[in-house]
């Protein structure tokens, strides 16, 4: 009751509090929709991927993140369904956040990273560790944030990229950012498609039925209304049409078509020490699965989410207090789910304090009230302390949760047993981090421990009917090292980024490593630039993964490297043009990251990028 009273008091009284010592609020803080990521994540490990990184991984969002983060992807063939493992947790325990809104599917509880194009958002941030207090269900292992930033100044920037490569792979992307003193507009249109008919190394078999075509459009608009109000509108639509590849042992002739649409309207009012926001969003997803792509028979599922969010933040002395309330209405139905709905109300209180220039810490609290089950009270604590100008330490702790999905609760044929009594998954975790930063180099080391309870697993009963039950506990622990180095001498520029992760993810009932969680992973990216030329190498190492619960069978580890070369052509008609060539799977490595589903052999890709 004290928590409910505190949250209610902040939300009710905050609009009437007036600042006495007025200061100007930085406009960037107002423009960014996902302000929680910036303001209330002191000590939390984050990594921002810039536009140049996206251009070098043109195509699927999986390609972008796999080569530039510690995320492990389980991809059922190139371009097919792609799920993620973050610090040894599952795909449904990683939240995907679009402009501050959790967009994981309410049906499956996860996001297929091959249903997004890498150029869809101009800022991608990877946030490690639990974030359920801020972003709700699923943010246990970490979260991936897709933000669209708007620029309120006079500008007109355009970018066009087109590419073609092996297996009849082609892409076309166009992005534009236009702005004036009071208006900002951004649009992005993309298409990525491939026959995807590469030959399985060591065999005479090709990747049949692997063709796909993905398209997306992103539109954003913002307007400054006077000196203290901003109105913003965001929209994103993705269309996917994929055949699903067969395996080494079985052919396939199926097809999967999906549509994802997101719309967000946001009004922000700001003063000297306060910011209040109102968000209204509508999210829609639909899929159709064709067992035989040559016939019209299909199964389907669809879900729609409408949410309203009120957010009030107030500064006083060295404190920042943020109260948030959110109401969601979710509806879903399909071939295997009768029409169902869920109502959710969330109350959130975030506090950040900077008692000194070197010390910052925060305390976050959250409680959800959900119509279909009891949701736990969750919390988090985050802190960082700068021991010197070059050395910083952080300490974090949190309780997080994952809600049962519509599939868990309502899937036809699963039986009623267990559905009405399913409890949310919960996880307690702690983390310690250290960061050393010099002029040209940085090194970061983080160690963590996660204890998860009531993991939901589908199991057959005595009659053979499968249903979801809370049966499993797990623990994840490990450490991550990230380092970066840059040097520029007489026009020569060299940069190096390297990461390594040690991950143990244990089923506590058997003391065995969970499936498809590599114990060792490493990545390295090195780039050299001089004059108009740039060359780079990307290297990825995935250690072996177990494919059976008794850990008796595994997929071997592998190393995959890519090499790229870029050249800046002379500017023509005001357009800066870059010609880029990329050789993927440089050593022609034979590998799989899901059993019996080979990944592409060595192949080339060529593209032209225009900026004007």
C-alpha positions as CSV (number, residue, x, y, z in Angstrom):
1,X,0.0,0.0,0.0
2,X,2.9,2.4,0.7
3,X,4.2,1.8,-2.8
4,X,0.8,2.4,-4.4
5,X,0.3,5.6,-2.3
6,X,3.8,6.9,-3.2
7,X,3.3,6.4,-6.9
8,X,-0.2,7.9,-6.8
9,X,1.1,10.9,-4.8
10,X,3.8,11.6,-7.3
11,X,1.5,11.3,-10.3
12,X,-1.2,13.4,-8.7
13,X,0.8,16.2,-7.2
14,X,3.6,16.5,-9.6
15,X,1.8,18.7,-12.2
16,X,1.1,21.3,-9.6
17,X,4.6,21.6,-8.3
18,X,6.3,24.7,-9.5
19,X,10.1,25.2,-9.7
20,X,11.5,28.2,-7.7
21,X,15.0,28.1,-9.2
22,X,14.4,27.9,-12.9
23,X,17.0,26.4,-15.2
24,X,16.9,25.5,-18.9
25,X,16.3,21.8,-19.7
26,X,18.4,20.4,-22.4
27,X,16.3,19.9,-25.5
28,X,17.7,16.5,-26.3
29,X,16.2,15.2,-23.0
30,X,12.8,16.4,-24.2
31,X,13.1,15.1,-27.7
32,X,14.2,11.6,-26.8
33,X,11.1,9.4,-26.2
34,X,12.9,6.7,-24.3
35,X,14.3,9.1,-21.6
36,X,14.4,6.3,-19.0
37,X,17.3,4.8,-21.0
38,X,19.3,8.0,-20.6
39,X,18.3,9.4,-17.2
40,X,17.7,6.3,-15.0
41,X,20.4,3.8,-16.1
42,X,23.5,5.0,-14.2
43,X,26.0,2.2,-14.1
44,X,24.0,0.0,-16.5
45,X,26.1,-1.3,-19.4
46,X,24.9,0.0,-22.7
47,X,26.3,0.0,-26.2
48,X,25.1,2.3,-29.0
49,X,25.4,1.2,-32.7
50,X,25.8,4.1,-35.1
51,X,24.7,4.5,-38.7
52,X,28.0,3.5,-40.2
53,X,27.7,0.1,-38.3
54,X,24.3,-0.4,-39.9
55,X,25.6,0.3,-43.4
56,X,28.3,-2.4,-43.1
57,X,25.6,-5.0,-42.1
58,X,23.0,-4.1,-44.7
59,X,20.1,-6.5,-44.6
60,X,18.6,-8.2,-41.6
61,X,18.7,-6.8,-38.1
62,X,20.2,-10.1,-37.0
63,X,23.2,-9.4,-39.1
64,X,23.7,-6.0,-37.5
65,X,23.5,-7.2,-33.9
66,X,25.4,-10.5,-34.4
67,X,28.5,-8.8,-35.6
68,X,28.5,-5.9,-33.2
69,X,27.2,-7.2,-29.8
70,X,27.4,-10.0,-27.4
71,X,24.0,-11.3,-28.3
72,X,23.8,-14.9,-29.5
73,X,21.2,-15.6,-32.2
74,X,19.6,-19.0,-32.9
75,X,18.7,-18.6,-36.6
76,X,16.7,-21.4,-38.3
77,X,18.6,-20.8,-41.5
78,X,19.6,-17.5,-43.0
79,X,16.7,-15.0,-43.1
80,X,14.4,-17.4,-41.3
81,X,13.1,-17.1,-37.7
82,X,15.8,-15.6,-35.5
83,X,15.6,-15.6,-31.7
84,X,18.1,-14.3,-29.2
85,X,19.9,-15.3,-26.1
86,X,21.1,-12.5,-23.8
87,X,23.5,-13.6,-21.0
88,X,22.2,-17.2,-21.2
89,X,18.5,-16.3,-20.9
90,X,15.9,-17.2,-23.5
91,X,14.4,-15.2,-26.4
92,X,11.3,-14.3,-24.4
93,X,13.5,-12.9,-21.7
94,X,15.0,-10.2,-23.9
95,X,12.8,-7.1,-24.4
96,X,12.7,-5.1,-27.6
97,X,11.8,-1.4,-27.0
98,X,10.7,1.0,-29.7
99,X,10.7,4.6,-28.7
100,X,10.2,3.6,-25.1
101,X,7.5,1.0,-25.7
102,X,8.0,-2.8,-25.2
103,X,7.0,-4.4,-28.5
104,X,7.6,-8.1,-27.8
105,X,4.7,-10.1,-29.2
106,X,2.0,-10.8,-26.6
107,X,1.4,-14.1,-28.3
108,X,4.9,-15.5,-28.2
109,X,6.5,-13.1,-25.8
110,X,9.5,-12.5,-28.1
111,X,10.7,-10.7,-31.2
112,X,11.9,-12.3,-34.4
113,X,14.9,-10.2,-35.3
114,X,14.5,-11.1,-39.0
115,X,11.2,-9.2,-39.0
116,X,13.1,-5.9,-38.8
117,X,15.5,-4.2,-41.1
118,X,18.7,-2.7,-39.8
119,X,18.1,0.7,-41.2
120,X,14.7,1.1,-39.5
121,X,15.9,3.2,-36.6
122,X,18.7,5.7,-36.6
123,X,19.8,4.8,-33.0
124,X,20.1,1.3,-31.7
125,X,21.2,0.8,-28.1
126,X,21.8,-2.5,-26.3
127,X,21.2,-2.4,-22.6
128,X,22.6,-5.3,-20.5
129,X,20.9,-6.7,-17.4
130,X,17.5,-6.6,-15.9
131,X,15.1,-3.8,-16.8
132,X,11.6,-4.9,-15.9
133,X,11.0,-2.0,-13.6
134,X,11.3,0.3,-16.6
135,X,10.3,-1.8,-19.6
136,X,8.0,-4.5,-18.1
137,X,7.8,-8.2,-19.0
138,X,10.7,-9.9,-20.6
139,X,13.5,-7.5,-19.7
140,X,15.5,-10.1,-17.8
141,X,18.7,-10.8,-19.7
142,X,18.7,-7.3,-21.3
143,X,16.9,-5.2,-23.8
144,X,17.4,-3.8,-27.3
145,X,16.3,-0.2,-27.9
146,X,15.2,1.2,-31.2
147,X,14.9,5.0,-31.1
148,X,14.1,7.6,-33.7
149,X,15.6,11.0,-33.0
150,X,14.3,14.2,-34.5
151,X,16.4,17.3,-35.2
152,X,14.8,20.7,-34.7
153,X,17.1,22.9,-36.9
154,X,17.3,23.8,-40.5
155,X,18.6,20.9,-42.5
156,X,17.9,18.6,-45.4
157,X,19.8,15.3,-45.3
158,X,19.1,12.3,-47.7
159,X,20.7,8.9,-47.9
160,X,20.2,6.3,-50.6
161,X,21.7,2.9,-50.5
162,X,21.4,0.1,-53.1
163,X,23.1,-3.3,-53.2
164,X,23.3,-6.6,-55.0
165,X,25.1,-9.8,-54.1
166,X,25.3,-13.6,-54.4
167,X,22.1,-15.7,-54.4
168,X,20.3,-12.9,-56.2
169,X,20.3,-10.8,-53.0
170,X,19.3,-7.2,-53.5
171,X,18.5,-4.2,-51.2
172,X,17.3,-0.7,-51.5
173,X,17.1,1.8,-48.7
174,X,16.2,5.5,-48.6
175,X,16.3,7.8,-45.5
176,X,15.6,11.5,-45.3
177,X,15.7,13.9,-42.4
178,X,14.3,17.4,-42.9
179,X,14.0,20.1,-40.3
180,X,13.4,23.7,-39.5
181,X,13.3,25.7,-36.2
182,X,9.9,24.3,-35.2
183,X,9.4,21.3,-37.4
184,X,11.3,18.0,-37.8
185,X,10.4,15.2,-40.3
186,X,12.1,11.8,-40.9
187,X,11.2,9.0,-43.3
188,X,12.8,5.7,-44.1
189,X,11.9,3.1,-46.7
190,X,13.6,-0.2,-47.1
191,X,13.5,-3.4,-49.0
192,X,15.7,-6.5,-48.7
193,X,15.2,-9.7,-50.6
194,X,17.1,-12.8,-51.7
195,X,16.6,-16.1,-53.5
196,X,18.8,-17.4,-50.7
197,X,19.6,-20.6,-52.6
198,X,23.2,-21.1,-51.5
199,X,24.8,-24.6,-51.7
200,X,25.3,-26.5,-48.5
201,X,29.0,-27.0,-48.2
202,X,30.2,-30.6,-48.5
203,X,27.0,-31.7,-50.2
204,X,25.3,-31.4,-53.6
205,X,22.2,-29.9,-52.0
206,X,21.1,-26.3,-52.2
207,X,19.1,-24.3,-49.7
208,X,15.7,-24.8,-51.4
209,X,12.6,-22.9,-50.5
210,X,14.7,-20.3,-48.7
211,X,13.6,-17.1,-50.6
212,X,12.4,-14.1,-48.7
213,X,11.4,-10.5,-49.2
214,X,11.1,-7.9,-46.5
215,X,9.9,-4.3,-46.7
216,X,9.5,-1.6,-44.2
217,X,8.5,2.1,-43.9
218,X,9.2,4.4,-41.0
219,X,7.7,7.9,-40.7
220,X,8.3,10.4,-37.9
221,X,7.2,14.0,-37.4
222,X,7.6,16.5,-34.6
223,X,6.5,20.1,-34.0
224,X,7.5,22.6,-31.3
225,X,4.3,24.2,-30.0
226,X,5.4,27.4,-28.4
227,X,8.3,27.4,-25.9
228,X,7.2,24.5,-23.7
229,X,5.4,21.9,-25.8
230,X,6.4,19.3,-28.4
231,X,4.1,17.0,-30.3
232,X,5.6,14.0,-32.0
233,X,4.2,11.2,-34.2
234,X,5.9,7.9,-35.0
235,X,4.8,5.1,-37.4
236,X,6.5,1.9,-38.5
237,X,5.2,-0.9,-40.7
238,X,7.0,-4.1,-41.7
239,X,5.9,-6.6,-44.4
240,X,7.6,-10.0,-44.5
241,X,7.1,-12.8,-47.0
242,X,9.4,-15.8,-46.3
243,X,9.6,-19.3,-47.5
244,X,10.9,-21.5,-44.6
245,X,14.1,-23.4,-45.5
246,X,14.3,-27.1,-45.2
247,X,17.0,-29.0,-43.3
248,X,19.8,-31.4,-44.3
249,X,17.4,-34.3,-43.7
250,X,14.0,-32.9,-44.7
251,X,12.7,-30.7,-47.5
252,X,10.3,-27.9,-47.0
253,X,7.5,-26.2,-49.0
254,X,6.0,-23.8,-46.4
255,X,5.6,-20.1,-46.3
256,X,5.2,-17.4,-43.6
257,X,3.8,-13.9,-44.2
258,X,3.7,-11.4,-41.4
259,X,2.7,-7.8,-40.9
260,X,3.8,-5.6,-38.0
261,X,2.5,-2.1,-37.5
262,X,3.2,0.4,-34.8
263,X,1.9,4.0,-34.3
264,X,2.7,6.4,-31.4
265,X,1.5,9.9,-30.6
266,X,3.4,11.8,-27.9
267,X,2.8,15.2,-26.3
268,X,5.5,16.6,-24.1
269,X,5.2,19.7,-21.8
270,X,8.4,20.9,-20.2
271,X,9.5,23.7,-17.9
272,X,12.6,24.6,-16.0
273,X,12.6,21.5,-13.7
274,X,9.8,19.4,-14.9
275,X,8.8,17.3,-17.9
276,X,5.5,15.6,-18.4
277,X,4.5,13.4,-21.3
278,X,1.4,11.7,-22.6
279,X,1.8,8.8,-25.0
280,X,-0.9,6.9,-26.9
281,X,0.2,3.9,-29.0
282,X,-1.4,1.2,-31.2
283,X,0.5,-1.9,-32.0
284,X,-0.7,-4.6,-34.4
285,X,0.7,-7.9,-35.6
286,X,-0.6,-10.6,-37.9
287,X,0.9,-13.7,-39.4
288,X,-0.3,-16.4,-41.8
289,X,1.5,-19.7,-42.1
290,X,1.0,-21.8,-45.2
291,X,2.1,-25.5,-44.8
292,X,2.1,-25.7,-48.6
293,X,3.0,-22.4,-50.3
294,X,1.3,-23.5,-53.5
295,X,-2.1,-23.9,-51.7
296,X,-4.4,-21.3,-50.1
297,X,-4.8,-23.1,-46.8
298,X,-3.2,-21.3,-43.8
299,X,-3.3,-20.9,-40.1
300,X,-3.1,-17.4,-38.6
301,X,-2.7,-15.3,-35.5
302,X,-3.2,-11.7,-34.8
303,X,-2.9,-9.4,-31.8
304,X,-3.5,-5.7,-31.2
305,X,-2.4,-3.5,-28.2
306,X,-3.6,-0.1,-27.3
307,X,-1.8,1.8,-24.5
308,X,-2.0,5.1,-22.8
309,X,1.0,6.3,-20.8
310,X,1.4,9.3,-18.5
311,X,4.9,10.2,-17.4
312,X,5.9,13.0,-15.0
313,X,9.5,13.9,-14.1
314,X,10.6,16.5,-11.6
315,X,14.0,17.8,-10.6
316,X,14.9,19.3,-7.2
317,X,18.3,19.7,-5.6
318,X,20.3,16.8,-6.9
319,X,17.3,14.4,-7.2
320,X,15.3,13.4,-10.2
321,X,11.9,11.7,-9.5
322,X,9.8,10.1,-12.3
323,X,6.3,8.8,-11.8
324,X,4.8,6.7,-14.6
325,X,1.3,5.2,-15.0
326,X,0.3,3.0,-18.0
327,X,-2.9,1.3,-19.1
328,X,-2.8,-1.4,-21.8
329,X,-5.6,-3.3,-23.5
330,X,-4.5,-6.4,-25.5
331,X,-6.6,-8.5,-27.8
332,X,-5.6,-11.6,-29.6
333,X,-7.1,-14.4,-31.6
334,X,-6.1,-17.0,-34.3
335,X,-6.4,-20.5,-35.5
336,X,-5.1,-21.9,-32.3
337,X,-6.2,-19.2,-29.8
338,X,-9.9,-18.3,-29.3
339,X,-10.5,-14.6,-29.0
340,X,-9.0,-13.4,-25.7
341,X,-8.1,-10.1,-24.1
342,X,-6.0,-8.8,-21.3
343,X,-6.0,-5.5,-19.4
344,X,-2.9,-4.3,-17.6
345,X,-2.2,-1.3,-15.4
346,X,1.3,-0.3,-14.3
347,X,2.6,2.0,-11.7
348,X,6.3,2.9,-11.8
349,X,8.5,5.1,-9.6
350,X,12.0,6.0,-10.7
351,X,14.5,8.0,-8.5
352,X,17.9,9.2,-9.5
353,X,20.3,11.0,-7.2
354,X,23.8,12.5,-7.7
355,X,25.1,13.5,-4.3
356,X,28.5,14.3,-5.7
357,X,30.1,14.8,-9.1
358,X,31.6,11.3,-8.9
359,X,28.7,9.3,-7.4
360,X,25.3,8.6,-9.0
361,X,22.7,6.0,-8.0
362,X,19.1,5.2,-8.6
363,X,16.2,3.2,-7.2
364,X,13.3,1.9,-9.3
365,X,10.0,0.3,-8.3
366,X,7.2,-1.2,-10.3
367,X,3.9,-3.0,-9.8
368,X,1.6,-4.3,-12.5
369,X,-2.1,-5.3,-12.1
370,X,-3.1,-7.7,-14.8
371,X,-6.5,-9.3,-15.4
372,X,-5.3,-12.8,-16.1
373,X,-2.8,-13.5,-13.3
374,X,-0.9,-12.0,-10.4
375,X,2.1,-10.0,-11.3
376,X,5.1,-9.6,-8.9
377,X,6.4,-6.4,-7.4
378,X,9.8,-5.7,-9.0
379,X,12.6,-3.3,-8.1
380,X,16.1,-2.4,-9.2
381,X,19.1,-0.5,-7.8
382,X,21.8,0.9,-10.0
383,X,24.9,3.0,-9.1
384,X,28.3,4.1,-10.5
385,X,31.2,5.8,-8.8
386,X,34.1,7.4,-10.6
387,X,37.2,6.6,-8.5
388,X,39.3,8.8,-10.8
389,X,39.0,10.5,-14.1
390,X,39.9,7.2,-15.9
391,X,38.4,4.5,-13.6
392,X,34.8,3.9,-12.8
393,X,32.9,1.1,-10.9
394,X,29.3,0.1,-10.9
395,X,27.0,-2.0,-8.8
396,X,23.5,-3.2,-9.8
397,X,20.8,-5.4,-8.4
398,X,17.2,-6.1,-9.6
399,X,14.2,-8.4,-9.5
400,X,12.6,-8.9,-12.9
401,X,9.7,-10.9,-14.4
402,X,8.3,-12.4,-17.6
403,X,4.5,-12.6,-18.0
404,X,2.8,-15.8,-19.4
405,X,2.0,-15.2,-23.1
406,X,-1.3,-15.6,-24.8
407,X,0.1,-18.9,-26.3
408,X,0.9,-20.0,-22.7
409,X,-2.5,-19.2,-21.4
410,X,-4.9,-19.8,-24.2
411,X,-3.4,-22.2,-26.8
412,X,-6.2,-24.6,-28.0
413,X,-5.5,-28.2,-27.3
414,X,-3.0,-27.4,-24.5
415,X,-5.6,-28.3,-22.0
416,X,-6.8,-26.2,-19.1
417,X,-4.5,-27.8,-16.6
418,X,-1.9,-25.3,-15.5
419,X,-3.1,-22.4,-17.6
420,X,-5.2,-20.7,-15.0
421,X,-2.5,-21.2,-12.4
422,X,0.6,-20.2,-14.3
423,X,2.8,-17.8,-12.5
424,X,5.1,-15.2,-14.1
425,X,8.8,-16.1,-14.3
426,X,10.9,-14.2,-11.9
427,X,14.6,-13.5,-11.7
428,X,16.9,-12.0,-9.1
429,X,20.2,-10.7,-10.3
430,X,23.3,-8.8,-9.3
431,X,26.1,-7.3,-11.3
432,X,29.4,-5.6,-10.7
433,X,31.2,-3.6,-13.4
434,X,34.5,-1.7,-14.0
435,X,35.4,0.6,-16.8
436,X,38.8,2.2,-17.6
437,X,38.9,5.0,-20.1
438,X,41.9,6.8,-21.5
439,X,42.3,9.1,-24.5
440,X,42.3,6.4,-27.2
441,X,41.2,3.3,-25.4
442,X,38.5,1.9,-23.1
443,X,38.1,-1.4,-21.4
444,X,35.0,-2.6,-19.6
445,X,34.5,-5.7,-17.4
446,X,31.2,-6.9,-16.0
447,X,30.4,-9.9,-13.9
448,X,26.8,-11.0,-13.2
449,X,24.6,-13.7,-11.6
450,X,20.9,-14.4,-12.4
451,X,18.7,-16.8,-10.4
452,X,15.5,-17.5,-12.3
453,X,12.4,-19.2,-10.9
454,X,9.1,-20.7,-12.2
455,X,10.4,-20.9,-15.8
456,X,7.5,-21.8,-18.0
457,X,7.9,-25.0,-20.0
458,X,5.5,-27.0,-22.3
459,X,5.3,-30.6,-21.2
460,X,3.0,-33.6,-22.2
461,X,0.7,-35.1,-19.5
462,X,-0.1,-38.8,-19.2
463,X,-2.5,-38.7,-22.1
464,X,0.0,-37.0,-24.3
465,X,-1.6,-33.5,-24.3
466,X,1.0,-30.7,-24.1
467,X,0.4,-27.8,-21.7
468,X,2.5,-25.1,-20.1
469,X,3.6,-25.4,-16.4
470,X,6.0,-23.7,-14.1
471,X,8.6,-26.4,-13.7
472,X,12.1,-25.2,-14.1
473,X,14.6,-23.0,-12.1
474,X,17.8,-21.8,-13.7
475,X,20.9,-19.8,-12.9
476,X,23.0,-17.8,-15.2
477,X,26.4,-16.4,-14.4
478,X,29.5,-15.2,-16.2
479,X,31.5,-12.2,-17.2
480,X,31.9,-9.9,-20.3
481,X,34.9,-8.0,-21.5
482,X,34.6,-5.2,-24.0
483,X,37.4,-3.0,-25.3
484,X,38.0,-0.4,-27.9
485,X,41.0,1.5,-29.3
486,X,41.3,4.3,-31.9
487,X,44.4,6.0,-33.2
488,X,44.8,8.7,-35.9
489,X,48.3,9.6,-37.2
490,X,49.0,11.8,-40.3
491,X,45.7,10.9,-41.9
492,X,45.9,7.2,-41.1
493,X,43.1,6.0,-38.8
494,X,42.9,2.6,-37.1
495,X,40.1,1.4,-34.8
496,X,39.7,-1.9,-33.0
497,X,36.8,-3.2,-31.0
498,X,36.9,-6.6,-29.3
499,X,34.5,-8.5,-26.9
500,X,34.5,-11.8,-25.1
501,X,31.8,-13.4,-23.0
502,X,31.9,-16.4,-20.7
503,X,28.3,-17.6,-20.0
504,X,27.1,-20.5,-17.9
505,X,23.3,-21.1,-18.0
506,X,22.4,-24.0,-15.8
507,X,19.2,-26.0,-15.3
508,X,19.3,-26.4,-11.6
509,X,17.3,-29.6,-11.6
510,X,19.9,-31.4,-13.7
511,X,23.0,-29.2,-13.3
512,X,23.3,-29.2,-17.1
513,X,23.9,-26.3,-19.5
514,X,20.7,-25.1,-21.2
515,X,20.3,-25.7,-24.9
516,X,21.8,-23.4,-27.5
517,X,23.8,-21.2,-25.0
518,X,27.5,-21.0,-26.0
519,X,29.8,-20.9,-23.0
520,X,32.4,-18.9,-25.0
521,X,31.8,-16.2,-27.5
522,X,34.0,-13.5,-28.9
523,X,34.0,-10.8,-31.6
524,X,36.5,-8.5,-33.1
525,X,36.2,-5.6,-35.6
526,X,39.2,-3.8,-37.0
527,X,39.1,-1.0,-39.5
528,X,41.8,1.1,-41.3
529,X,41.1,4.3,-43.2
530,X,43.4,6.5,-45.2
531,X,42.2,9.2,-47.6
532,X,39.3,7.9,-49.6
533,X,39.9,4.2,-48.7
534,X,38.6,2.2,-45.8
535,X,39.0,-1.5,-45.2
536,X,37.7,-3.6,-42.3
537,X,37.5,-7.1,-41.0
538,X,34.8,-8.6,-38.8
539,X,35.4,-11.8,-36.9
540,X,32.9,-13.9,-34.9
541,X,33.6,-16.9,-32.7
542,X,30.8,-19.0,-31.2
543,X,31.8,-21.9,-29.0
544,X,30.0,-25.2,-29.1
545,X,26.4,-25.4,-27.9
546,X,24.5,-28.4,-26.6
547,X,21.4,-29.6,-28.5
548,X,20.1,-32.2,-26.0
549,X,19.1,-31.7,-22.3
550,X,21.6,-34.3,-21.2
551,X,24.4,-32.4,-22.8
552,X,25.4,-35.5,-24.8
553,X,25.2,-33.9,-28.2
554,X,26.4,-30.6,-29.4
555,X,27.1,-28.4,-32.4
556,X,30.7,-27.6,-32.9
557,X,32.0,-24.1,-32.4
558,X,33.0,-22.0,-35.4
559,X,34.8,-18.8,-36.5
560,X,33.3,-16.7,-39.3
561,X,35.0,-13.7,-40.7
562,X,33.9,-11.0,-43.1
563,X,36.1,-8.5,-45.1
564,X,35.0,-5.2,-46.5
565,X,36.5,-2.5,-48.7
566,X,35.0,1.0,-49.2
567,X,36.0,3.9,-51.5
568,X,34.7,7.5,-51.5
569,X,34.0,8.4,-55.1
570,X,34.1,12.1,-56.2
571,X,31.1,14.2,-55.3
572,X,28.7,14.6,-58.2
573,X,25.8,17.0,-58.2
574,X,26.2,17.4,-54.4
575,X,26.0,13.7,-53.6
576,X,28.8,12.1,-51.6
577,X,29.1,8.6,-53.0
578,X,30.7,5.6,-51.3
579,X,31.3,2.3,-53.2
580,X,31.4,-0.7,-50.9
581,X,32.4,-4.3,-51.4
582,X,32.0,-7.1,-48.8
583,X,33.1,-10.7,-48.7
584,X,31.1,-12.7,-46.2
585,X,32.3,-15.9,-44.6
586,X,35.8,-15.2,-45.8
587,X,37.2,-18.6,-45.0
588,X,34.2,-20.5,-46.5
589,X,33.5,-21.9,-43.0
590,X,31.0,-24.8,-42.8
591,X,28.8,-24.1,-39.8
592,X,25.3,-24.2,-38.3
593,X,23.9,-22.4,-35.3
594,X,20.8,-24.6,-35.3
595,X,21.2,-28.3,-35.9
596,X,20.8,-29.5,-39.5
597,X,20.3,-25.9,-40.8
598,X,23.5,-24.9,-42.6
599,X,24.4,-21.2,-43.0
600,X,25.6,-19.6,-46.2
601,X,29.0,-20.3,-47.7
602,X,31.4,-17.6,-49.0
603,X,29.6,-14.9,-50.9
604,X,30.0,-11.4,-52.0
605,X,27.9,-8.2,-51.7
606,X,28.3,-4.9,-53.5
607,X,26.6,-1.6,-52.6
608,X,26.5,2.1,-53.4
609,X,25.7,4.7,-50.7
610,X,24.7,8.2,-51.6
611,X,24.5,11.1,-49.2
612,X,23.1,14.5,-50.3
